[in-house]
Amino acid sequence: MIPIICIIGIVGNTLAAGAFLSASLRTTSCCLYLAVKCLSDIGFLSSLFIVWLYRVHVPIFNTNGLCQLYVFLSYICAFLSVWLVVIITFENFIRISQPQWVGIICTPRTAKIVIVVCVTMSLIFYNYPLWTAGIVNVDGSALCSTREQFQNVVMVLTYVDTFLTLIIPFVIMLILVPLITIAALQAYERKKRLFRNARRESKGSSPETQVTKLLFAVSVVFLALHTPGHAIRVKLMIVKFLQHVSPSYLDVTLQRLFEIFYYMDFCLSLAVYLIFGANFRKVFAALYFKKCQRQNELRRIQANVNNTVSKHLLKENGQSGVVV
């Protein structure tokens, strides 16, 4: 599954990033966040693919320099992907429940500042693989792992990373998503009171509604695919810390299964954007299917010309008394 997930995810996120960074979308703050998320997902999937190559005996991962770089990249990209979803969820909460703040908080300038801050924080905190990881001899084999003198340091930093990328974001998301749901229902009730005529309501969603729908879908998919893996990781950590026993076979099997769910979040982004983002679909089609659209337009024009010529000929034949 891993190489399939990586290839589909890298291609899909590359196409999505190109659409989000297009002239018509990059002026929206949430599109900038989603574009950077696409890029960080590409980095994470690339590092995951390198690890998979090692598992199938392609030893590129066991090269000094590349070893540290891949571990460093995986940490930074995982951190950015998680926190960008949290930021997107918070922005969606502002758009729905505090619309008076949208013009101040939900701006491209604010988005660029937040992105720079997040990238800077990730580079500062996650630089430790560059000096703690290396090629270590284990039972006569060279492996990319933590150097022995840094084992305790990395263990502490791993627990800190668990709080930063697992527990804190997950708790924030569990608070924000229900709040967004409640605020959306309240907004819907207000709209029903304002627009009693059902025909007026059914004319279509506003651009703001389309944005909030897309952002809400990103948040819900994130929670659905990350929750099982987070739950089993927390359980294993508690069991190891309190009972000092090894995980059971069932726990290990579930952990591997839920890891696939976790990786799927990095792979299915494009599908989520295409299904729930009406404006994204239009931009995506215009950007990547220009040739097809042009050919269809030419066929349409040619068909119209042929119909016009045929009608004209039939009219002339009728006037001249020729039976066709």
Secondary structure as UniProt FT lines:
FT   HELIX           2..20
FT   TURN            23..27
FT   HELIX           29..55
FT   TURN            56..57
FT   HELIX           59..62
FT   TURN            64..65
FT   HELIX           66..97
FT   HELIX           99..101
FT   HELIX           102..105
FT   HELIX           108..125
FT   TURN            126..128
FT   HELIX           129..132
FT   STRAND          133..138
FT   TURN            139..140
FT   STRAND          141..146
FT   HELIX           148..150
FT   HELIX           151..162
FT   HELIX           163..167
FT   HELIX           168..194
FT   HELIX           198..201
FT   TURN            202..203
FT   HELIX           207..243
FT   HELIX           249..267
FT   HELIX           269..276
FT   HELIX           278..288
FT   HELIX           290..320
//
